[in-house]
Amino acid sequence: MKTIFTSIADLTKDKPVTSLTEDVVATGSTFRVQSIAGFVGVSTSSGQIVCIGKLGEERTELLRTANTTAYNPSQYYKEVTLRDAMVFDHPQDTPVSIVDWNRVDIQTASTVTGTKSTIVASPSYPVFIRPDQLENSYVDTTQTSGYYFVRFNETVGDTNSDWSDAIPFGGFDDNTVAEIKRRAVEELGEEVDGKTITHEFLNKALWQARREYHQSPGKRPFRRKFNTDIGNALTGSFIIELPTDVEKPFTAENVYGVRIGANQNMTYYDKKEWDADWVDKPRTTLTHAYTYGLSTSLWVANGRDFGESAVISVEGVNIGVTRYVNGLTGDSLYNSLRIHSHPTGGWSTSVGSDAIENVSLGLPDKFTVFADTERGSAYIYFNRAIDTAYVNQNIYLDHYRNLPGYDSDADVLDEPSYDFYVNYLKSKIKAKRNRGQDDITKDSDFKLYQLGLANALAKEYLATDIRISPDVESLEPQ
């Protein structure tokens, strides 16, 4: 038996909200509000979902508005008609929100990527949300292992939210976002109420602490990545995009090594030296694929630097081109190149392939890093284009990665020490409850966080070996 909890605390977050202008009674099917600005959609044939009351409080209910096509809320009376009757009485000034979802869909799979199947028998599937509970619970007696997945659903158009991350049957591990937040909230006897203490607040606070750890002096050993396969060598290519997880990707500060296949690491050199290696080698990329025999032109992104008659290397194939001037003006005059000579045979080139003039191919042994505004990202640039002998070999990268961003409560923290984050969250929760009137640096939990952070940083250097090699030119006595 397993209980699956689904938080609905954020169901009304950033949603249109108004309030009742008069008391309403159970079994009633209309209510009047301060403003109908958010209810413009009720004139459609499908209606909307409204939350009457505050989430987590008794008598709060989710209902659908009328689905009569001809109906429009009255501007004068500001009256909204419901499809179904209300279950509870509601006093004047009760908040009314328009929300996206009114059901929860719970499914299970044997593996994280396995086929999902429902655990709730029809016709109760999906399960209707209980708005009087900030965490809806469902007791499953069918599974003994595997993973659960949860998403929201609505009965207006029967659409769904994205699936949650996989929730293991045995529960989240101690080093997951879910557990760090749960421990902090429970140890204070608090709850995520969707108002003062929200999941968004806890996530931002946790990442604030993680950034302080990440940005502390030195490099975090656990964020060094080695032998990352970032792509395959392409004939004639001299560039490859940096992974998005590289810390400060617009410099080579956090790039430790780059190599092709089993060859040795390339040597880093700066942009000025790279520029010198590429003097008199105009280069651009193809904007259209080319297949031998099917076209008489090459289309490139920027051909202004090429000679009027040039030999351009594309994927190791040398192609003789001239400018195609018939009726073309502006960029088209430079970016459409008429082919006048090329090798015979069944060859083709791809969109985005590098096109270079005056180039010779080989094994790159130097690299630099900078951003390319035309390509739109940060790249590793080689000192020479790659020869066919190395085509399809892996390109490996050793680098220092950035702090991962929040994705879901199932995120696993990569820090080897993480318990002190619970203390940080507790101090932030107390500070928010007290509206920041207390000095957080004097809080006992904040002090425990600082101690835990200091200990974690100190451990990074405990196992560091120091080796000194004297520079000895000769062992002969002087």
N, C-alpha and C positions, 0 to 999 in steps of 0.2 A: 504494500500500500504506500502511495506517495501523494503528498499534497503539493499542487502546483499553485504558486501565488503570482498573480498578475497585477502590477501597479496601474491604477487609473488616475493617479494624482495629477497628471499633466493633461487629462482629457479636455479640460476647459482652458488650458493655458493659451493665451494669445487669441482667444476666440471672441466673437462679438458677444457682448453682455449688456443686459438692461435689467430692469426690476419691475415687479408688479406695482401697479398704482392703486390696487384695491385687493381686499381679501377674496380668495376663491375657495370653493368647497369641493370635496370629493364628489365624483360622478360628473362634475362640470366638464364641458368640452371647449370652453373659450376662456381667454384671460386677456386683460389689458395691461399694457406696459408703458414705461416712460418713453421709449423710442422703438420704432419698428424699422430703423435704418438697416439693421442686420438681418431683417426678415424679408428682404426683397425677393428671395428665392422661393417663397411659399406660393407664389403665383404660378409656379410650374405644376405639372401634373404629378410630380413625384413627391413633393413636400420636403421637409427637413427634419432633423432630429434635434430636440431641445432638451436641455437639462434644467429642471425647475428645482432650485435649492442649491446648497453647497455640497460638493462632493465630500463624502465621509460622514455626513450628518443624517440623522434619522429623517424619514419622510421625503428625502430627495428622490426624484424620479426622472427617468428618461422616457420621453414620449415623441411621437411623430406628429407633425402638423398636417392639416387637411390636404388631401391630394386631389381636390376638385380643381380642374383646369381654370374655371372661370373665377375662382376665388382670389381676392386680393385683400391684404390687411387694410383696414380702414385708417386713413390718415387722421381723420377727425377723432375717432374713438381709440385709435391705436390698439385695435383688438385683433388677436390671433386666434384662429380656429384650429382645434386639434382633430386628428383623425380618430383618436380613442379618448375615452373619458379619463380624467385624473383619478388616481387612487387615494390621494391624501388631500386634506385641507392645506392651504398655504396662505400665510398672512401677507399683508401689504409690505412692500419693500423686499420681498424674497427675490434673490437674483435669478435671472433667466438667461441661459447661455445657449448658443447654437454650437453643436459639436459634430464631429465627423463620424463617430462610431457608437454603436450600441450593443455589439456582441463581441465575444472572445472566441477565437478558433484555436483549439489545442490539438496538436497532432504529435506523433512519435515516429522515430526511425531507429533502426538498429545501429546505424553509424551516422557520423556528422553529415555525410553527403548522400546517405541512403534515401530510398523512397519513403515519403511520409504517408502515414495513414491515421485516420481519426480514432480517438479513444472514447468519443462521446457518441452514444447511440442516437439515431434518429427517432423522433422528430426534435429532440432537444439540442441538436447540433446546428450551428455553433451555440455556445452558452450565452444567454443574455447577461449583460453587465449589471452588477448590483451597485448603483451609484452611492448607496449609503455606506459603502465600505471602500476605503482607499486602496486596499489590497483585496482583490477578489480571489477566492480560493476554490480549487476543484480537487476532489480526492479521487485519485486513479487507483483502481484495484486490479488492473489488467496487466501492467508491465512489471518486470523485475530487473530490467537492465535497459541500456540504450540511452536515447536522448529525446528530450521534449523540445517542441518548437511552438511558439505562440505568436499570433497576429490578431489584429482587430478586424472586425467585419461590420458592415452596416446593412440594414434591411431596406433602404430606399432603392439603391441600385445594385445591391449585393456585390460591392467592391471590397477589397481587402487592403490592409496596410502591408508593408514588408514583413517578412518573417523575422522573429528575434534570432539571435545567435543560438546555437545548440546549447541546451541546458542538460547537463549530465544527470542521469538517474540518481547518482550518489550525491548530487549537490555540487555547488561551485567549490573550487579549491580555495585555500586561505589566501593565495596571492592573486585573486581576481578582484576586479573593481566591485562586483556585487558584495563580496564578503567584507572587504575593507569598509564599505559604506554601512553594511548591516551591523557590523561590530560597533562602529562609532555611534550609530543611532541607538542601538539597544543598550549599550553600556551607560548611556545618559538617560535611558527611559523615555526617549523621544520617539517620534514617528515622522515619516515623510508625509507632510500634510498638504502638499501642493500649493502652499501659500508662503509661509516663512521658511520652512525647510523643504526644499524641492530637490529632485534628482539633479536638475541643472546646476543648482547651487553647490551640491556635494561634488559633482563631477569637476566643476571649475576649481573648487577648493583643492581637490585631490591633485589636479594637474598643476596648480600653482606650487604645491609642495614638490611635485615631481620635477618641475622646471628648476626649482632651487637646487635640488640634488644634482640634476643634469648639468647645470651651469656652474657648479662649484669648480674651483681651480683643478686643473688636470683633466684627464679623460677617464670616463667610466670604462673599466676593462670589459664589462659584460655587453657593451655596445660596440665593441670592435667586431667587424665581420670580415671573414677571410674566405677566399675561393668562391666568391659570388659570381655565378655565370650571368653576365649582363647581355649576352648576345653571341652571334656567330660571325666569324670573319667573312666579309664579302669582297670578292675581287674588285679592285679599283676603289675601295672605300678608304677614307682617311679619318673617319669620325664615328663616334658612337655616343649615344645619349647616356648621361649619368643617371643612375637610379634616383628616384624621388626621395629615398630615405637617407641620402648623403647629407651630413651636417654641413651647412654653408656650401651649397653645391656650386656657387659661382667662383670658387677658388679651389686650389689643389691642397688646401690646408689639411683636409681630412681624407685624402686619397693616399693610401700607403703603398699600393703597388698595382700595376696594370701589366698584363701579359697575354700573349696569344698562345693557346695550346700549352705544350710542355716547354715552351721557350722561356728564357729568363725574363725577369721583370724589366720593363722599359725604364729609362732614366728620365726623371722630370727635368724639363727646362722651361724657361719663361716665354711669354708671348712674343717678345721682341726677337728671340732666337728662332721661334717657330715662323714668324713673318719672314725672316731671312731665308729659311729653307723653302718658302713658297713664293719667292720672288719670280716673276715671269711665268707663273702657273695659274692662269685664270681658271675659275671653278664656279660651278653652280649645280643645280639638281634638275632632273627631268620632271616636267609637270604632266606628261602623258607617257604611257608605256609605248614601247616600240617593238614590233615583231618583224623579223626579216621578211622582206617581200611584200608587206602589207601597206607600207607608207613610203613616201619620199622625203619626209621631213622629221626633224627632231624638234620638240617643243621643250624649252627650258624656262626656269624661273627668272633668270636674269643673264642674258647673253651679251650685255654691253661690253664686257671686257675681252671677249674673244675677237680675234682678227676676222676681217671680212672673208678670208679663206683660211680655214684652220683644220687641224686634225685633233679631234677630241676623243679621249679615252673614256668609255662607259662600260663598267663591269669587265674591264680587261680587253674590250674590243675597240680598235682604233677606227674611227669613222671620219671621213673627209666631208666637211660641210662648207657651205657659203651662205651668206645672208639671202633670205627669200624676200625680195623687194617688191614683187608684183602686187601693187594695190595696198601694201601694208604701211602703216604709220605708227608713230609712238612706240610703246614697248613691243608691240607685235613685230615691228621691223627688226628688233634685236633678238626676240625670243623665239622666232621661227627660223630654223636653220635647215637649208636645203641640202640633202645628202647627195654627194656626187661620187663617193667611193667608199667601199666597205668590204670586209671579207665575205666570201660566199658561204652559204650553209644555213642551217636552221637554228638561228640564235635570236634571242629577244632580250629586252631590258625592261626594268620595272619603274613605275612611278616612284620618284624620290631618289633614284640612283644618282650617284655623284658623276658629274661630267667635268673633265679636267683637260686642259690643254698643256702640252709640253711636259707630261708627267712620265716618270719611269716607276715601275712597281718593284716592291721588295718586302722585306720584313721590317716593320717599324721597330725602332729601338729607343725612341724618345717620345714623350708626350707632354702636352700642356692642357690646361683646363680654362675655359672661359665661356661666356654666354653668347649665343648667336641670335640676334634680334630677328633675323629673317626666318630662322627655324623655330624660334620661340622657346628655347630652353637652354640648359647648360650641358656642355658636351666635353668629351675627351677628344683631343685632336692629336693625330699621329704625325710624325715627321715625314712619313712617306706613305703613299697609297699601298694597300695590301696586295701582294702578288697571288696569282692563282694557286701557287703551291700550298697556301695556307687557308684556302677557301673552306668554309664550314667548320673550321676549328673553333673551339670555345674561346671567348674573350673573358678573362677572369679579372675580378677587381677585389682588392683588399681596401676596406674603408672604415671610417667611424660613422655610425648611423646617428640620425637625429632622435629626439624623443618622440615615440609614436603618439599620434593623436587619439583622442577618445573615439571608439567605434560603438561599443555596447558594454553592458555590465558584465559580459562574459570575457572581456579583455583580460589577458593575463599579464601582470606586471613582470618585467624582465629583471627588476632589481633583486639581488640575492637577499637583501634585508628590506623589509617593507612594513613591519609591525608599527613602526613609529608614525606611519601615515594615519593610523587610527587615532593617535593622540592629536595629530594636527587637525583632523576633521572635528574631533570633539571640541577643541579650542575654538574653531571657527563657528561651530553650532552655538556654543555658549555666547560668543561675541555677538552673533546675529540676534539671539534671543534678547540680549541686553542692549540691542541697538548700538553696539560699538562703544558704550559708555565706559567699559572697563579697559584697562591696559592689558592687551593680550599677551604682552611679553612677560607679565607677572603670573599668568595662568599656569597652573601646575601641569596641565596636559601640553601646553605649548613648550614648557621647559623640557618635558620628557621627549617631545618631538625633536628639539634641538640637540639633546643628548644622543638620541638614536641616530640622527643624521651625522653627528660628529664621529660616533663609533663606526658607522658604515663607511665613512670616508677614510678613517684611520686604517680599517682592515684592508683597503685597497693596496696599501704599501707594505703590509706585514710580511708578505711572501716575496718581496722584491729582492733579487740578488744584485749585488754590486760587484762588478768585475773591473779591475784596472790592469791594463796591459801597457807596461813601460815601452817607450819607443827606443829600442836598442839597435844601433846601426852595426855594432861589432862587439864580439865577445873577447877580442884581443885586448890585453892590457895596454893602457895608454902610457 
